[in-house]
């Protein structure tokens, strides 16, 4: 089954990331264990020996400095005034005192 270009790129990125992490771990292991470093370089014990392992062991590794600006999202708050409605009250409240509603509207007792 052939892979698509997108799957190939995704696999390539993952493989590259794993290889770079492995290289950093290998450099750190060789810096911590001089016997392992001497398996790679026979002159690893000399004072004037310089390689990636010795540079890594002495902290002479430079990394790219990247200033990332912090962007805070702008929040717009809008307030609106709600209109006030007046609602007509029921008929009973509008009638004068002592006056009853029509007999059709009153409940049968």
N, CA, C and O atoms as CSV, one atom per row, in Angstrom:
chain,resi,resn,atom,element,x,y,z
A,1,UNK,N,N,0.844,-1.166,0.000
A,1,UNK,CA,C,0.000,0.000,0.000
A,1,UNK,C,C,0.899,1.242,0.000
A,1,UNK,O,O,1.660,1.443,0.946
A,2,UNK,N,N,0.826,2.068,-1.031
A,2,UNK,CA,C,1.699,3.244,-1.101
A,2,UNK,C,C,1.243,4.327,-0.118
A,2,UNK,O,O,0.052,4.516,0.128
A,3,UNK,N,N,2.230,5.020,0.425
A,3,UNK,CA,C,1.938,6.105,1.351
A,3,UNK,C,C,1.688,7.394,0.581
A,3,UNK,O,O,2.254,7.607,-0.491
A,4,UNK,N,N,0.860,8.228,1.118
A,4,UNK,CA,C,0.650,9.517,0.487
A,4,UNK,C,C,1.795,10.452,0.886
A,4,UNK,O,O,2.565,10.149,1.797
A,5,UNK,N,N,1.894,11.572,0.207
A,5,UNK,CA,C,2.965,12.522,0.472
A,5,UNK,C,C,2.845,13.076,1.902
A,5,UNK,O,O,3.853,13.286,2.578
A,6,UNK,N,N,1.636,13.304,2.342
A,6,UNK,CA,C,1.417,13.837,3.691
A,6,UNK,C,C,1.867,12.835,4.759
A,6,UNK,O,O,2.492,13.224,5.745
A,7,UNK,N,N,1.558,11.566,4.574
A,7,UNK,CA,C,1.978,10.546,5.531
A,7,UNK,C,C,3.497,10.415,5.542
A,7,UNK,O,O,4.099,10.219,6.597
A,8,UNK,N,N,4.124,10.525,4.355
A,8,UNK,CA,C,5.575,10.437,4.262
A,8,UNK,C,C,6.241,11.599,4.994
A,8,UNK,O,O,7.236,11.400,5.691
A,9,UNK,N,N,5.702,12.815,4.842
A,9,UNK,CA,C,6.255,13.985,5.516
A,9,UNK,C,C,6.080,13.852,7.022
A,9,UNK,O,O,6.992,14.173,7.783
A,10,UNK,N,N,4.916,13.382,7.456
A,10,UNK,CA,C,4.678,13.202,8.890
A,10,UNK,C,C,5.631,12.149,9.475
A,10,UNK,O,O,6.171,12.337,10.566
A,11,UNK,N,N,5.832,11.057,8.756
A,11,UNK,CA,C,6.776,10.031,9.203
A,11,UNK,C,C,8.197,10.586,9.228
A,11,UNK,O,O,8.958,10.283,10.147
A,12,UNK,N,N,8.565,11.391,8.239
A,12,UNK,CA,C,9.895,11.987,8.179
A,12,UNK,C,C,10.146,12.919,9.353
A,12,UNK,O,O,11.236,12.924,9.927
A,13,UNK,N,N,9.142,13.705,9.710
A,13,UNK,CA,C,9.289,14.610,10.860
A,13,UNK,C,C,9.457,13.816,12.160
A,13,UNK,O,O,10.293,14.150,12.999
A,14,UNK,N,N,8.668,12.784,12.309
A,14,UNK,CA,C,8.767,11.964,13.516
A,14,UNK,C,C,10.114,11.263,13.588
A,14,UNK,O,O,10.719,11.190,14.658
A,15,UNK,N,N,10.586,10.749,12.465
A,15,UNK,CA,C,11.879,10.061,12.434
A,15,UNK,C,C,13.018,11.030,12.725
A,15,UNK,O,O,13.953,10.680,13.445
A,16,UNK,N,N,12.954,12.233,12.182
A,16,UNK,CA,C,13.990,13.230,12.428
A,16,UNK,C,C,14.001,13.641,13.899
A,16,UNK,O,O,15.071,13.776,14.494
A,17,UNK,N,N,12.834,13.839,14.486
A,17,UNK,CA,C,12.753,14.207,15.902
A,17,UNK,C,C,13.322,13.097,16.774
A,17,UNK,O,O,14.051,13.379,17.725
A,18,UNK,N,N,13.006,11.849,16.472
A,18,UNK,CA,C,13.528,10.726,17.249
A,18,UNK,C,C,15.039,10.621,17.093
A,18,UNK,O,O,15.734,10.337,18.069
A,19,UNK,N,N,15.569,10.845,15.883
A,19,UNK,CA,C,17.010,10.780,15.650
A,19,UNK,C,C,17.733,11.888,16.421
A,19,UNK,O,O,18.789,11.640,17.003
A,20,UNK,N,N,17.175,13.119,16.434
A,20,UNK,CA,C,17.803,14.224,17.149
A,20,UNK,C,C,17.797,13.989,18.663
A,20,UNK,O,O,18.784,14.274,19.341
A,21,UNK,N,N,16.698,13.476,19.185
A,21,UNK,CA,C,16.638,13.158,20.620
A,21,UNK,C,C,17.651,12.065,20.942
A,21,UNK,O,O,18.324,12.128,21.971
A,22,UNK,N,N,17.765,11.074,20.081
A,22,UNK,CA,C,18.743,10.003,20.279
A,22,UNK,C,C,20.172,10.527,20.258
A,22,UNK,O,O,21.003,10.071,21.043
A,23,UNK,N,N,20.474,11.467,19.383
A,23,UNK,CA,C,21.824,12.039,19.315
A,23,UNK,C,C,22.153,12.819,20.586
A,23,UNK,O,O,23.268,12.726,21.099
A,24,UNK,N,N,21.192,13.585,21.094
A,24,UNK,CA,C,21.421,14.335,22.328
A,24,UNK,C,C,21.654,13.369,23.494
A,24,UNK,O,O,22.546,13.586,24.314
A,25,UNK,N,N,20.861,12.316,23.564
A,25,UNK,CA,C,21.043,11.332,24.632
A,25,UNK,C,C,22.380,10.605,24.503
A,25,UNK,O,O,23.027,10.323,25.511
A,26,UNK,N,N,22.796,10.301,23.283
A,26,UNK,CA,C,24.091,9.647,23.069
A,26,UNK,C,C,25.240,10.576,23.475
A,26,UNK,O,O,26.188,10.130,24.121
A,27,UNK,N,N,25.168,11.858,23.106
A,27,UNK,CA,C,26.201,12.814,23.506
A,27,UNK,C,C,26.260,12.952,25.026
A,27,UNK,O,O,27.344,13.022,25.605
A,28,UNK,N,N,25.106,12.991,25.661
A,28,UNK,CA,C,25.065,13.113,27.118
A,28,UNK,C,C,25.637,11.862,27.779
A,28,UNK,O,O,26.353,11.963,28.775
A,29,UNK,N,N,25.333,10.696,27.242
A,29,UNK,CA,C,25.847,9.442,27.795
A,29,UNK,C,C,27.367,9.359,27.625
A,29,UNK,O,O,28.072,8.939,28.542
A,30,UNK,N,N,27.871,9.758,26.455
A,30,UNK,CA,C,29.315,9.714,26.230
A,30,UNK,C,C,30.045,10.764,27.059
A,30,UNK,O,O,31.203,10.568,27.427
A,31,UNK,N,N,29.374,11.884,27.356
A,31,UNK,CA,C,30.002,12.894,28.212
A,31,UNK,C,C,30.063,12.400,29.660
A,31,UNK,O,O,30.995,12.743,30.387
A,32,UNK,N,N,29.094,11.610,30.078
A,32,UNK,CA,C,29.072,11.103,31.452
A,32,UNK,C,C,29.971,9.885,31.630
A,32,UNK,O,O,30.441,9.624,32.738
A,33,UNK,N,N,30.216,9.142,30.567
A,33,UNK,CA,C,30.997,7.908,30.655
A,33,UNK,C,C,32.234,8.024,29.744
A,33,UNK,O,O,32.128,7.798,28.539
A,34,UNK,N,N,33.398,8.371,30.303
A,34,UNK,CA,C,34.601,8.525,29.479
A,34,UNK,C,C,35.020,7.247,28.752
A,34,UNK,O,O,35.604,7.323,27.671
A,35,UNK,N,N,34.735,6.081,29.320
A,35,UNK,CA,C,35.105,4.826,28.645
A,35,UNK,C,C,34.337,4.672,27.334
A,35,UNK,O,O,34.886,4.196,26.341
A,36,UNK,N,N,33.089,5.068,27.335
A,36,UNK,CA,C,32.306,5.008,26.102
A,36,UNK,C,C,32.817,6.026,25.084
A,36,UNK,O,O,32.813,5.769,23.881
A,37,UNK,N,N,33.251,7.171,25.574
A,37,UNK,CA,C,33.808,8.183,24.682
A,37,UNK,C,C,35.117,7.707,24.062
A,37,UNK,O,O,35.407,8.012,22.905
A,38,UNK,N,N,35.901,6.966,24.826
A,38,UNK,CA,C,37.167,6.456,24.306
A,38,UNK,C,C,36.970,5.330,23.295
A,38,UNK,O,O,37.876,5.044,22.513
A,39,UNK,N,N,35.797,4.684,23.298
A,39,UNK,CA,C,35.508,3.704,22.244
A,39,UNK,C,C,35.385,4.386,20.884
A,39,UNK,O,O,35.739,3.804,19.859
A,40,UNK,N,N,34.884,5.618,20.878
A,40,UNK,CA,C,34.726,6.357,19.619
A,40,UNK,C,C,36.035,7.043,19.241
A,40,UNK,O,O,36.463,6.967,18.089
A,41,UNK,N,N,36.676,7.717,20.209
A,41,UNK,CA,C,37.936,8.445,19.982
A,41,UNK,C,C,39.012,7.834,20.862
A,41,UNK,O,O,38.835,7.710,22.074
A,42,UNK,N,N,40.103,7.459,20.264
A,42,UNK,CA,C,41.212,6.889,21.034
A,42,UNK,C,C,41.943,7.975,21.831
A,42,UNK,O,O,42.532,7.692,22.874
A,43,UNK,N,N,41.905,9.214,21.339
A,43,UNK,CA,C,42.593,10.307,22.036
A,43,UNK,C,C,41.631,11.122,22.907
A,43,UNK,O,O,41.869,12.307,23.141
A,44,UNK,N,N,40.566,10.513,23.383
A,44,UNK,CA,C,39.553,11.235,24.154
A,44,UNK,C,C,40.065,11.660,25.518
A,44,UNK,O,O,39.516,12.594,26.103
A,45,UNK,N,N,41.088,11.019,26.044
A,45,UNK,CA,C,41.619,11.356,27.362
A,45,UNK,C,C,42.606,12.508,27.349
A,45,UNK,O,O,43.005,12.978,28.415
A,46,UNK,N,N,43.011,12.977,26.181
A,46,UNK,CA,C,44.000,14.059,26.096
A,46,UNK,C,C,43.348,15.403,26.412
A,46,UNK,O,O,42.145,15.589,26.233
A,47,UNK,N,N,44.187,16.346,26.894
A,47,UNK,CA,C,43.656,17.653,27.306
A,47,UNK,C,C,43.239,18.518,26.116
A,47,UNK,O,O,42.309,19.315,26.235
A,48,UNK,N,N,43.908,18.373,24.978
A,48,UNK,CA,C,43.585,19.225,23.831
A,48,UNK,C,C,42.584,18.578,22.868
A,48,UNK,O,O,42.443,19.024,21.729
A,49,UNK,N,N,41.907,17.554,23.311
A,49,UNK,CA,C,40.907,16.878,22.479
A,49,UNK,C,C,39.597,17.680,22.477
A,49,UNK,O,O,39.040,17.996,23.529
A,50,UNK,N,N,39.132,17.991,21.288
A,50,UNK,CA,C,37.870,18.731,21.162
A,50,UNK,C,C,36.980,18.021,20.151
A,50,UNK,O,O,37.362,17.785,19.005
A,51,UNK,N,N,35.794,17.693,20.610
A,51,UNK,CA,C,34.789,17.116,19.716
A,51,UNK,C,C,33.416,17.498,20.274
A,51,UNK,O,O,33.322,18.238,21.254
A,52,UNK,N,N,32.378,17.001,19.657
A,52,UNK,CA,C,31.021,17.347,20.089
A,52,UNK,C,C,30.748,16.880,21.509
A,52,UNK,O,O,30.006,17.531,22.244
A,53,UNK,N,N,31.336,15.763,21.898
A,53,UNK,CA,C,31.106,15.232,23.242
A,53,UNK,C,C,31.738,16.137,24.296
A,53,UNK,O,O,31.102,16.447,25.304
A,54,UNK,N,N,32.979,16.564,24.077
A,54,UNK,CA,C,33.632,17.437,25.056
A,54,UNK,C,C,32.977,18.810,25.095
A,54,UNK,O,O,32.873,19.417,26.160
A,55,UNK,N,N,32.543,19.295,23.965
A,55,UNK,CA,C,31.839,20.583,23.954
A,55,UNK,C,C,30.508,20.469,24.694
A,55,UNK,O,O,30.104,21.383,25.413
A,56,UNK,N,N,29.846,19.354,24.511
A,56,UNK,CA,C,28.573,19.139,25.202
A,56,UNK,C,C,28.798,18.993,26.703
A,56,UNK,O,O,27.988,19.467,27.500
A,57,UNK,N,N,29.894,18.340,27.095
A,57,UNK,CA,C,30.194,18.127,28.509
A,57,UNK,C,C,30.555,19.430,29.216
A,57,UNK,O,O,30.261,19.590,30.400
A,58,UNK,N,N,31.189,20.363,28.502
A,58,UNK,CA,C,31.594,21.630,29.098
A,58,UNK,C,C,30.559,22.740,28.901
A,58,UNK,O,O,30.816,23.893,29.248
A,59,UNK,N,N,29.433,22.412,28.365
A,59,UNK,CA,C,28.366,23.410,28.191
A,59,UNK,C,C,28.637,24.412,27.098
A,59,UNK,O,O,28.108,25.522,27.136
A,60,UNK,N,N,29.450,24.049,26.123
A,60,UNK,CA,C,29.780,24.950,25.025
A,60,UNK,C,C,28.848,24.718,23.834
A,60,UNK,O,O,29.273,24.710,22.679
A,61,UNK,N,N,27.617,24.538,24.138
A,61,UNK,CA,C,26.625,24.294,23.096
A,61,UNK,C,C,25.769,25.541,22.975
A,61,UNK,O,O,25.217,26.020,23.966
A,62,UNK,N,N,25.661,26.056,21.788
A,62,UNK,CA,C,24.837,27.234,21.567
A,62,UNK,C,C,23.505,26.797,20.971
A,62,UNK,O,O,23.417,25.876,20.159
A,63,UNK,N,N,22.520,27.480,21.400
A,63,UNK,CA,C,21.200,27.218,20.825
A,63,UNK,C,C,20.668,28.520,20.241
A,63,UNK,O,O,21.073,29.612,20.640
A,64,UNK,N,N,19.797,28.388,19.333
A,64,UNK,CA,C,19.220,29.565,18.701
A,64,UNK,C,C,18.336,30.299,19.704
A,64,UNK,O,O,17.527,29.695,20.408
A,65,UNK,N,N,18.513,31.607,19.748
A,65,UNK,CA,C,17.699,32.432,20.635
A,65,UNK,C,C,16.554,33.000,19.812
A,65,UNK,O,O,16.750,33.607,18.759
A,66,UNK,N,N,15.388,32.788,20.316
A,66,UNK,CA,C,14.209,33.246,19.587
A,66,UNK,C,C,13.295,33.965,20.563
A,66,UNK,O,O,12.793,33.363,21.511
A,67,UNK,N,N,13.082,35.240,20.333
A,67,UNK,CA,C,12.159,36.000,21.164
A,67,UNK,C,C,10.761,35.849,20.591
A,67,UNK,O,O,10.496,36.200,19.441
A,68,UNK,N,N,9.889,35.328,21.407
A,68,UNK,CA,C,8.505,35.138,20.981
A,68,UNK,C,C,7.658,36.188,21.674
A,68,UNK,O,O,7.542,36.187,22.900
A,69,UNK,N,N,7.066,37.083,20.900
A,69,UNK,CA,C,6.223,38.093,21.541
A,69,UNK,C,C,4.933,37.458,22.064
A,69,UNK,O,O,4.333,36.593,21.425
A,70,UNK,N,N,4.540,37.910,23.221
A,70,UNK,CA,C,3.309,37.403,23.815
A,70,UNK,C,C,2.163,38.291,23.329
A,70,UNK,O,O,2.139,39.497,23.575
A,71,UNK,N,N,1.251,37.682,22.657
A,71,UNK,CA,C,0.116,38.420,22.117
A,71,UNK,C,C,-1.091,38.120,22.982
A,71,UNK,O,O,-1.524,36.973,23.101
A,72,UNK,N,N,-1.621,39.160,23.579
A,72,UNK,CA,C,-2.826,38.972,24.382
A,72,UNK,C,C,-4.028,39.343,23.533
A,72,UNK,O,O,-4.025,40.381,22.872
A,73,UNK,N,N,-5.032,38.525,23.545
A,73,UNK,CA,C,-6.202,38.829,22.727
A,73,UNK,C,C,-6.960,40.032,23.291
A,73,UNK,O,O,-7.106,40.193,24.502
A,74,UNK,N,N,-7.425,40.850,22.388
A,74,UNK,CA,C,-8.207,42.011,22.778
A,74,UNK,C,C,-9.656,41.590,22.935
A,74,UNK,O,O,-10.239,40.964,22.050
A,75,UNK,N,N,-10.218,41.940,24.062
A,75,UNK,CA,C,-11.605,41.574,24.334
A,75,UNK,C,C,-12.440,42.839,24.267
A,75,UNK,O,O,-12.205,43.796,25.005
A,76,UNK,N,N,-13.398,42.832,23.392
A,76,UNK,CA,C,-14.306,43.963,23.279
A,76,UNK,C,C,-15.546,43.661,24.104
A,76,UNK,O,O,-16.195,42.628,23.936
A,77,UNK,N,N,-15.853,44.582,24.992
A,77,UNK,CA,C,-17.045,44.440,25.812
A,77,UNK,C,C,-18.013,45.528,25.381
A,77,UNK,O,O,-17.693,46.716,25.429
A,78,UNK,N,N,-19.163,45.124,24.974
A,78,UNK,CA,C,-20.167,46.063,24.519
A,78,UNK,C,C,-21.380,45.953,25.422
A,78,UNK,O,O,-21.891,44.860,25.667
A,79,UNK,N,N,-21.826,47.078,25.906
A,79,UNK,CA,C,-23.019,47.066,26.749
A,79,UNK,C,C,-24.141,47.775,26.010
A,79,UNK,O,O,-23.933,48.792,25.349
A,80,UNK,N,N,-25.296,47.230,26.134
A,80,UNK,CA,C,-26.463,47.860,25.518
A,80,UNK,C,C,-27.508,48.075,26.610
A,80,UNK,O,O,-27.599,47.316,27.574
A,81,UNK,N,N,-28.273,49.110,26.429
A,81,UNK,CA,C,-29.345,49.359,27.385
A,81,UNK,C,C,-30.596,48.658,26.885
A,81,UNK,O,O,-30.969,48.775,25.717
A,82,UNK,N,N,-31.223,47.945,27.769
A,82,UNK,CA,C,-32.425,47.221,27.405
A,82,UNK,C,C,-33.619,48.163,27.492
A,82,UNK,O,O,-33.736,48.922,28.454
A,83,UNK,N,N,-34.496,48.124,26.513
A,83,UNK,CA,C,-35.672,49.002,26.575
A,83,UNK,C,C,-36.631,48.533,27.672
A,83,UNK,O,O,-36.749,47.340,27.952
A,84,UNK,N,N,-37.296,49.483,28.268
A,84,UNK,CA,C,-38.268,49.156,29.302
A,84,UNK,C,C,-39.657,49.156,28.676
A,84,UNK,O,O,-40.055,50.096,27.989
A,85,UNK,N,N,-40.370,48.083,28.935
A,85,UNK,CA,C,-41.712,47.949,28.407
A,85,UNK,C,C,-42.710,48.138,29.547
A,85,UNK,O,O,-42.483,47.703,30.676
A,86,UNK,N,N,-43.804,48.789,29.224
A,86,UNK,CA,C,-44.882,48.857,30.201
A,86,UNK,C,C,-45.963,47.899,29.735
A,86,UNK,O,O,-46.364,47.915,28.572
A,87,UNK,N,N,-46.419,47.083,30.635
A,87,UNK,CA,C,-47.410,46.070,30.315
A,87,UNK,C,C,-48.719,46.470,30.973
A,87,UNK,O,O,-48.756,46.845,32.145
A,88,UNK,N,N,-49.774,46.383,30.211
A,88,UNK,CA,C,-51.090,46.732,30.754
A,88,UNK,C,C,-51.465,45.734,31.837
A,88,UNK,O,O,-51.234,44.534,31.695
A,89,UNK,N,N,-52.038,46.231,32.905
A,89,UNK,CA,C,-52.435,45.358,33.993
A,89,UNK,C,C,-53.801,44.740,33.697
A,89,UNK,O,O,-54.450,45.071,32.705
A,90,UNK,N,N,-54.212,43.850,34.568
A,90,UNK,CA,C,-55.482,43.164,34.351
A,90,UNK,C,C,-56.658,44.113,34.549
A,90,UNK,O,O,-56.520,45.205,35.100
A,91,UNK,N,N,-57.799,43.668,34.090
A,91,UNK,CA,C,-59.002,44.495,34.134
A,91,UNK,C,C,-59.427,44.781,35.567
A,91,UNK,O,O,-59.917,45.875,35.849
A,92,UNK,N,N,-59.257,43.847,36.462
A,92,UNK,CA,C,-59.733,44.006,37.831
A,92,UNK,C,C,-58.991,45.140,38.532
A,92,UNK,O,O,-59.592,45.871,39.319
A,93,UNK,N,N,-57.714,45.296,38.266
A,93,UNK,CA,C,-56.962,46.364,38.904
A,93,UNK,C,C,-57.358,47.728,38.367
A,93,UNK,O,O,-57.196,48.733,39.060
A,94,UNK,N,N,-57.882,47.785,37.129
A,94,UNK,CA,C,-58.268,49.057,36.537
A,94,UNK,C,C,-59.677,49.492,36.942
A,94,UNK,O,O,-60.030,50.659,36.768
A,95,UNK,N,N,-60.464,48.605,37.463
A,95,UNK,CA,C,-61.835,48.950,37.845
A,95,UNK,C,C,-61.842,49.780,39.125
A,95,UNK,O,O,-60.993,49.586,39.995
A,96,UNK,N,N,-62.791,50.697,39.244
A,96,UNK,CA,C,-62.900,51.463,40.480
A,96,UNK,C,C,-63.344,50.563,41.631
A,96,UNK,O,O,-63.877,49.476,41.404
A,97,UNK,N,N,-63.121,51.020,42.877
A,97,UNK,CA,C,-63.489,50.240,44.048
A,97,UNK,C,C,-64.998,50.012,44.085
A,97,UNK,O,O,-65.782,50.902,43.756
A,98,UNK,N,N,-65.387,48.812,44.488
A,98,UNK,CA,C,-66.802,48.467,44.580
A,98,UNK,C,C,-67.404,48.011,43.284
A,98,UNK,O,O,-68.586,47.666,43.259
A,99,UNK,N,N,-66.691,47.992,42.254
A,99,UNK,CA,C,-67.217,47.571,40.963
A,99,UNK,C,C,-66.648,46.214,40.643
A,99,UNK,O,O,-65.430,46.045,40.704
A,100,UNK,N,N,-67.465,45.235,40.303
A,100,UNK,CA,C,-67.026,43.883,39.999
A,100,UNK,C,C,-66.897,43.710,38.499
A,100,UNK,O,O,-67.455,44.488,37.725
A,101,UNK,N,N,-66.149,42.673,38.083
A,101,UNK,CA,C,-66.056,42.405,36.652
A,101,UNK,C,C,-67.384,41.861,36.137
A,101,UNK,O,O,-68.247,41.475,36.926
A,102,UNK,N,N,-67.549,41.830,34.823
A,102,UNK,CA,C,-68.790,41.269,34.284
A,102,UNK,C,C,-68.985,39.830,34.732
A,102,UNK,O,O,-68.021,39.134,35.052
A,103,UNK,N,N,-70.177,39.412,34.751
A,103,UNK,CA,C,-70.497,38.077,35.247
A,103,UNK,C,C,-69.917,36.999,34.357
A,103,UNK,O,O,-69.716,35.885,34.841
A,104,UNK,N,N,-69.641,37.247,33.117
A,104,UNK,CA,C,-69.073,36.250,32.224
A,104,UNK,C,C,-67.613,35.987,32.613
A,104,UNK,O,O,-67.133,34.860,32.484
A,105,UNK,N,N,-66.920,37.001,33.080
A,105,UNK,CA,C,-65.514,36.836,33.438
A,105,UNK,C,C,-65.329,36.308,34.852
A,105,UNK,O,O,-64.249,35.829,35.197
A,106,UNK,N,N,-66.382,36.389,35.683
A,106,UNK,CA,C,-66.201,35.928,37.054
A,106,UNK,C,C,-66.393,34.404,37.131
A,106,UNK,O,O,-67.178,33.843,36.366
A,107,UNK,N,N,-65.688,33.740,38.039
A,107,UNK,CA,C,-65.827,32.290,38.143
A,107,UNK,C,C,-67.163,31.907,38.741
A,107,UNK,O,O,-67.718,32.625,39.572
A,108,UNK,N,N,-67.663,30.784,38.315
A,108,UNK,CA,C,-68.943,30.282,38.834
A,108,UNK,C,C,-68.711,29.652,40.188
A,108,UNK,O,O,-67.854,28.781,40.336
A,109,UNK,N,N,-69.478,30.094,41.185
A,109,UNK,CA,C,-69.330,29.572,42.525
A,109,UNK,C,C,-70.417,28.602,42.827
A,109,UNK,O,O,-70.463,28.048,43.926
